[in-house]
Amino acid sequence: MRDFAYQRAHDVSGAVALLGADPEARYLGGGTNLVDLMKTGVERPARLVDVRELPLDGIETTAEGGLRIGATVTNSDLAAHPEVRRRYPALAQAVLAGASGQLRNMATVGGNLLQRTRCGYFTDLSKPCNKRAPGTGCSAIEGEHHNHAILGATEHCVATHPSDMAVALAAFDAVVTYESADGTGQLPLGEFYLPVGDTPHLETALPAGALITGVILPPAPVAAHSRYRKVRERASYAFAIGSIAGALDVHDGVVREVRLAFGAVASRPWRAREAERVLAGGPADAEAFAAAADAELAAARTLPHNAYKVTLLRNLVVALLTELTEEAAR
């Protein structure tokens, strides 16, 4: 085991300064991903800067009518918050679908966003992995890949992002706020995660040493009529093999507004913009929902053992949007 230093931050600027002074340091929130990776030897930080006690654990309504969620809010508190459940129910459902109760009590919003996109080869130091050791190759392409990416992947990496929470945040145009040595900044979630390209080890657009301070959810009346659905290989704690966050506004059988994001299909939460475009202004029926899913999934590039995900996601789109349509009609 590699020795490491531990230091507790007392304010945001102090935390950023501590990390800036030690390029091998890492922020520690709940530790539910970082500590696991330290145990396997994938992560080997020289110093942990504990940010758990920073004053970033609040959830408040913004002046515009959205929500501001602090980075150290636990997943459990996020899912239980009455305004989250009322205004963005798919977000609460997504968080509850992730991990176990014990992990949700520890995991933080900021840490959830920063958990590594990974597969079994990433955590197996005996196997090549471009994400862990750039230039060594991607073992999953010729190996075990039944739960790997079908959208946005390249020959350099086919791992999928594991977060349920981030899928719902993507559907609702969340904005990530951060503090860096150069001051405060913001990144729309759609720009926060980087495409795989030929640099899969680079996962986010955060400046070096930046600390996530929170997430802003813009006002979105359609989000009040939303759901999250997750398919996994066992009913207990497990990563998704496919998931969807959706919100729908239907009037007189016509789609006025729709939001869709997919999980477990790409290296980042996948906003289904093409499906949204196809649905807007059209009929709210199963045939239209299926056509929209087909339009989005036309870009899918599958491997021998993950082609089932195309059918799975298509069925999820139809099922979830049908549920929302029937709910609106009641």
Secondary structure, DSSP 8 states (H G I E B T S, - for coil): ----EEEE-SSHHHHHHHHHT-TTEEEESS-TTHHHHHHHTS---SEEEE-TTSS---EEE-TTS-EEEETT-BHHHHHH-HHHHHH-HHHHHHHHHSS-HHHHHH-BHHHHHHS--B-TTTS-TTS-BTTTSTTS-BHHHHS--TTS-SSS-BTTB--B---SHHHHHHHTT-EEEEEETTEEEEEEHHHHB---TT-TT--B---TT-EEEEEEE---GGGGSEEEEEEESSSSS--EEEEEEEEEEEETTEEEEEEEEEESSSSS-EE-HHHHHHHTTSB-SHHHHHHHHHHHHTT----TTTTHHHHHHHHHHHHHHHHHHHHHH-
